């Protein structure tokens, strides 16, 4: 058994580091959600910001957009040209995806400075791509509401998770301290 632990030390270290970072960030995010609920930034600040930024970008695309608090649940209603298109919930703010990304990068960390800036740049990129994803999804739901299921459950999650996977592969191949097995 000891030989197995020695042989797979780097794998075990990766798994434990990933789980620890993921757990700490997820618990921190849960506390953020509990304490950030308020009337000014409903349902929470980041979800509110994503809803308003989505409306701003849609407005720039010449859509008449309203974003209003949902009366029955913790979300924002997105209305395009007087048509209720979607609700923007906490899961639309990309934080859970960023937590997953950060946990992986730290588990495969490289030099501190490189790791820090890659996490920062990757998180900003994920946030921006997610925002564009929400905008395109909203336009898609406005024009093609019968395609809701494939747009929301297949295509657009594939875009965001595919990009995160590419960021991970780039990180491991370019910057991490992982020794290649030959």
MOPE-V935386 format. One record per residue. N is the residue number from 0. PHI is phi in whole degrees, 0 to 359 (NA if undefined). OMEGA is omega in degrees with one decimal (* if undefined). NEAR is the number of other ideal C-beta (glycine too) atoms within 12 Angstrom. Layout:
# MOPE-V935386
n=N phi=PHI omega=OMEGA near=NEAR
n=N phi=PHI omega=OMEGA near=NEAR
This chain:
# MOPE-V935386
n=0 phi=NA omega=-179.8 near=7
n=1 phi=298 omega=178.7 near=8
n=2 phi=297 omega=178.6 near=8
n=3 phi=295 omega=178.5 near=10
n=4 phi=297 omega=179.1 near=13
n=5 phi=293 omega=-178.3 near=12
n=6 phi=297 omega=-175.6 near=12
n=7 phi=253 omega=-179.0 near=16
n=8 phi=304 omega=-177.8 near=15
n=9 phi=292 omega=178.4 near=20
n=10 phi=292 omega=179.4 near=18
n=11 phi=296 omega=178.1 near=16
n=12 phi=298 omega=178.0 near=20
n=13 phi=301 omega=-176.9 near=25
n=14 phi=298 omega=-179.0 near=18
n=15 phi=294 omega=178.2 near=19
n=16 phi=296 omega=179.0 near=23
n=17 phi=303 omega=-177.6 near=27
n=18 phi=297 omega=179.8 near=19
n=19 phi=296 omega=-179.9 near=17
n=20 phi=296 omega=179.5 near=27
n=21 phi=300 omega=179.8 near=26
n=22 phi=297 omega=-178.7 near=16
n=23 phi=298 omega=-179.8 near=18
n=24 phi=292 omega=179.6 near=29
n=25 phi=293 omega=177.3 near=22
n=26 phi=295 omega=177.7 near=15
n=27 phi=299 omega=179.2 near=18
n=28 phi=294 omega=177.6 near=29
n=29 phi=299 omega=177.5 near=18
n=30 phi=296 omega=176.3 near=14
n=31 phi=304 omega=-178.8 near=23
n=32 phi=297 omega=179.5 near=25
n=33 phi=293 omega=-174.8 near=15
n=34 phi=268 omega=-174.3 near=13
n=35 phi=263 omega=179.9 near=25
n=36 phi=294 omega=-179.6 near=20
n=37 phi=197 omega=-178.8 near=16
n=38 phi=282 omega=-176.3 near=10
n=39 phi=292 omega=-179.8 near=12
n=40 phi=240 omega=-177.2 near=23
n=41 phi=271 omega=-3.6 near=28
n=42 phi=279 omega=170.7 near=33
n=43 phi=208 omega=-172.3 near=33
n=44 phi=301 omega=-175.1 near=21
n=45 phi=292 omega=178.1 near=31
n=46 phi=294 omega=176.7 near=40
n=47 phi=298 omega=179.9 near=31
n=48 phi=296 omega=179.0 near=29
n=49 phi=298 omega=178.8 near=39
n=50 phi=299 omega=-179.5 near=41
n=51 phi=291 omega=177.8 near=27
n=52 phi=292 omega=175.0 near=30
n=53 phi=298 omega=179.1 near=41
n=54 phi=299 omega=179.5 near=31
n=55 phi=299 omega=-179.7 near=18
n=56 phi=293 omega=177.4 near=27
n=57 phi=295 omega=176.7 near=34
n=58 phi=299 omega=177.2 near=20
n=59 phi=295 omega=176.8 near=13
n=60 phi=268 omega=176.3 near=20
n=61 phi=70 omega=170.9 near=11
n=62 phi=258 omega=171.5 near=26
n=63 phi=276 omega=-170.6 near=17
n=64 phi=235 omega=171.3 near=33
n=65 phi=233 omega=172.5 near=22
n=66 phi=234 omega=-178.3 near=35
n=67 phi=227 omega=177.4 near=19
n=68 phi=299 omega=177.5 near=27
n=69 phi=285 omega=-176.2 near=23
n=70 phi=287 omega=-172.1 near=11
n=71 phi=250 omega=-177.8 near=9
n=72 phi=207 omega=-178.0 near=15
n=73 phi=282 omega=179.0 near=27
n=74 phi=200 omega=176.2 near=27
n=75 phi=246 omega=177.6 near=38
n=76 phi=275 omega=177.5 near=29
n=77 phi=255 omega=-177.6 near=40
n=78 phi=242 omega=179.4 near=27
n=79 phi=246 omega=179.9 near=30
n=80 phi=49 omega=179.9 near=19
n=81 phi=65 omega=179.0 near=13
n=82 phi=245 omega=177.6 near=19
n=83 phi=292 omega=-172.1 near=22
n=84 phi=257 omega=-172.9 near=35
n=85 phi=201 omega=171.0 near=35
n=86 phi=244 omega=179.4 near=31
n=87 phi=258 omega=-176.6 near=44
n=88 phi=254 omega=-179.7 near=28
n=89 phi=304 omega=-179.7 near=31
n=90 phi=294 omega=-179.2 near=25
n=91 phi=275 omega=-174.2 near=38
n=92 phi=270 omega=174.5 near=38
n=93 phi=72 omega=-177.6 near=41
n=94 phi=294 omega=-179.3 near=31
n=95 phi=296 omega=177.2 near=29
n=96 phi=290 omega=178.4 near=34
n=97 phi=294 omega=177.0 near=33
n=98 phi=299 omega=177.8 near=29
n=99 phi=298 omega=178.9 near=29
n=100 phi=299 omega=-177.6 near=40
n=101 phi=297 omega=-179.7 near=37
n=102 phi=300 omega=179.1 near=32
n=103 phi=295 omega=-177.7 near=34
n=104 phi=297 omega=178.9 near=42
n=105 phi=293 omega=178.5 near=32
n=106 phi=296 omega=176.6 near=32
n=107 phi=249 omega=-171.1 near=34
n=108 phi=297 omega=175.1 near=27
n=109 phi=245 omega=175.3 near=23
n=110 phi=296 omega=-173.9 near=13
n=111 phi=303 omega=-176.7 near=14
n=112 phi=298 omega=179.2 near=12
n=113 phi=297 omega=179.3 near=20
n=114 phi=299 omega=-178.5 near=25
n=115 phi=300 omega=-177.0 near=18
n=116 phi=289 omega=176.1 near=17
n=117 phi=292 omega=176.7 near=31
n=118 phi=297 omega=-179.8 near=32
n=119 phi=298 omega=-178.7 near=18
n=120 phi=295 omega=179.6 near=22
n=121 phi=296 omega=179.2 near=34
n=122 phi=295 omega=177.1 near=27
n=123 phi=296 omega=179.0 near=18
n=124 phi=299 omega=178.2 near=24
n=125 phi=299 omega=-179.9 near=36
n=126 phi=299 omega=-178.0 near=28
n=127 phi=293 omega=179.0 near=21
n=128 phi=297 omega=177.0 near=27
n=129 phi=297 omega=179.1 near=37
n=130 phi=298 omega=176.9 near=31
n=131 phi=297 omega=177.7 near=25
n=132 phi=299 omega=179.3 near=33
n=133 phi=295 omega=178.5 near=43
n=134 phi=296 omega=-178.7 near=34
n=135 phi=295 omega=176.8 near=26
n=136 phi=299 omega=179.0 near=39
n=137 phi=297 omega=177.4 near=43
n=138 phi=296 omega=177.8 near=30
n=139 phi=299 omega=178.6 near=26
n=140 phi=292 omega=178.0 near=32
n=141 phi=292 omega=-175.1 near=28
n=142 phi=273 omega=-175.5 near=19
n=143 phi=228 omega=-176.1 near=18
n=144 phi=299 omega=179.5 near=20
n=145 phi=288 omega=177.7 near=11
n=146 phi=261 omega=-175.5 near=18
n=147 phi=308 omega=-174.7 near=20
n=148 phi=297 omega=-178.9 near=15
n=149 phi=290 omega=178.7 near=17
n=150 phi=296 omega=-172.4 near=27
n=151 phi=278 omega=-174.2 near=28
n=152 phi=257 omega=-177.3 near=12
n=153 phi=239 omega=-170.7 near=16
n=154 phi=294 omega=-173.8 near=21
n=155 phi=286 omega=170.2 near=33
n=156 phi=296 omega=177.5 near=25
n=157 phi=300 omega=179.1 near=18
n=158 phi=295 omega=-174.2 near=25
n=159 phi=289 omega=-179.9 near=35
n=160 phi=287 omega=174.7 near=23
n=161 phi=297 omega=178.4 near=19
n=162 phi=295 omega=178.3 near=27
n=163 phi=298 omega=178.1 near=32
n=164 phi=299 omega=177.4 near=21
n=165 phi=296 omega=176.1 near=21
n=166 phi=297 omega=178.0 near=32
n=167 phi=297 omega=-178.7 near=31
n=168 phi=299 omega=178.0 near=18
n=169 phi=300 omega=179.9 near=22
n=170 phi=299 omega=-176.8 near=30
n=171 phi=297 omega=-177.6 near=23
n=172 phi=283 omega=-172.6 near=14
n=173 phi=252 omega=-167.5 near=19
n=174 phi=237 omega=-172.4 near=26
n=175 phi=288 omega=179.3 near=26
n=176 phi=269 omega=-179.1 near=21
n=177 phi=289 omega=177.3 near=22
n=178 phi=275 omega=179.4 near=10
n=179 phi=286 omega=177.9 near=9
n=180 phi=270 omega=-179.5 near=8
n=181 phi=236 omega=* near=3
